[in-house]
């Protein structure tokens, strides 16, 4: 049915193109349906469900041309217009690839200084149109899945794992699974039904303190035999990665934020003839452009997918993820690079 609809829309575009030159069919089809755009990927919020005081579940229908295939654990990019400019962030998909049924499910928690997350939690409603970036990410289930798995998560780090757990259940994939999840308070817990279904160990840090490798060893005595998937705060991931390396364990991690501490002093970032802005040493090149209305491609916003790569024409930048300093002529990841002096970017 969906294929038939898309074929019909394609024929309608061909007819419109004959009569709308020099205007494009998008200029007219968007008036009929905001999701009928080939210039940009769009989606419509279908359902908004409150999960906790600061957390909502969203169900989004993808529009024309949006790829709907993804791996359990991957994320999509969401762009929303705030104060006249689009703000983008990436959110893990929580539904399964097999039960997409023409929609994406994400969970958004309002975080401190999180412009988009606070906007969505405070104002998102069914019928709103958003921009989308195609599903991406390397943090997903392998094929075949390991015989033994250990998921270690904290806070919103549970979201990509929820898709994995649901997928394993739907596909009847057999694996010995252990889940250790931490949240600050009992009222902060989301996806309690899914976690209960896999007999997860849930730790409330306000009551029991943080869980580290020492505690996990006691909870999961055969930890060294398992493949680890970990997602959560940077400090937790640093500890878990060091622990896994010490025990020669296979580990996959997903980081939602980057460590912005560096010796970069910032400077004036110039985007060709499109504009310039002075920024500090913690503002990424991508964020600098967005702050003055210059939109550049991106995907993960974590320096992983390389969608945001651009050429550095002049000056030097510091890569927050790798710690490297890049010179003029380098191809840089704008989502994790900050100015180390005045720079010019090819846009």
Residue, then its C-alpha position, 0 to 999 in steps of 0.5 A: x500500500x505504501x509503495x502504491x502511494x509513493x508511486x502515485x506521488x511520484x507521478x503527480x510530481x512529474x505532472x506538476x514539474x511540467x507546469x511549475x517551472x521555474x518553481x519546483x513541485x515541492x513549492x506546491x506539494x508541501x502545501x498539500x502535505x508537509x511531509x511531501x518534500x524531496x529537498x529535506x527529510x521530514x516527519x510528523x509527530x503522531x503520539x506524545x506520551x509522558x513517561x516521567x516528569x522530564x521525559x516523553x515518548x514520541x512516535x514519528x511518521x517518516x515522510x517522503x524519501x526517509x529511509x526506514x531500515x535500521x539496526x536495533x540500537x541505531x539513532x535518527x537525527x531530529x531537527x526542530x525550528x526554535x526561535x526561527x532557527x533549526x536545532x538538531x540532536x540525535x536520539x536512539x530509536x526504541x522500537x524494533x526494525x521488524x515492527x516499524x510499521x511506518x514509524x520511528x519511536x524515540x524517548x526524549x529526556x529534558x537535560x540541563x542546557x539541552x535546548x532541543x530536549x527541553x523544547x520537545x518535552x515542553x511543547x511537542x504535540x501530535x501533528x507537529x512536523x520535524x526534520x529528520x536525518x536517516x538512521x545511523x550508528x555503529x552501536x547495534x546488535x551484531x549478526x549473529x548475536x553473542x552467546x552471552x551479553x552484558x548491557x551496562x546503562x545509566x539514565x537515557x543510555x538505556x534507550x538504544x538497548x531497549x530496541x535491542x532487547x525488544x528485537x531479540x524478543x521479537x526475533x526469538x534470538x537466543x542469548x544469555x542476557x544480563x542487564x545492569x541499569x542505573x537511574x537517579x531516582x525510582x520515579x526516573x525509571x522508564x521502560x520498567x516493563x521491558x527491564x522487568x521482562x529480562x530480570x534486569x538489575x536496576x540501581x537507584x543512585x540516590x539510594x545505593x550510590x553509583x555502580x562501578x566495575x567492582x559492583x558489577x563483578x558481584x552482580x554478574x560473576x561470569x562477566x569476563x565471558x560476556x560481550x559488553x554493550x555500555x551506554x551512559x555518562x562519560x565517566x561511567x563509560x571510561x571506567x567500564x572501557x578500562x575495566x573491559x580492556x583489563x579483562x580482555x573483554x569485547x566491548x561496544x560503547x555509545x556516548x551521548x555527549x562529548x567531553x568539551x575540556x581542551x586547551x583550545x581558546x576559540x576564535x573567529x569562525x568564518x564560513x566562506x562568504x556566508x558569515x562569521x562568528x566569534x566562539x569559545x573553545x567549547x563550541x564546536x564548528x557545527x554549533x557555531x554555524x547553527x548559531x548564525x543560521x548556517x546549516x551543515x550536514x551532520x549525523x551523530x554529532x559525536x564524531x562517529x558517522x563522518x556525515x559532518x566532515x568539511x575541509x578546513x581552509x585556514x587556521x587550526x582546530x582541536x578535535x575533542x574526541x581524538x585530542x588531535x590538532x588539525x592543520x589547514x587543508x585537513x578534512x575535519x569533523x565539524x561536530x567535535x572540532x573547536x577553534x584553536x584560533x581564527x579559522x575558515x571552513x569550506x561550506 
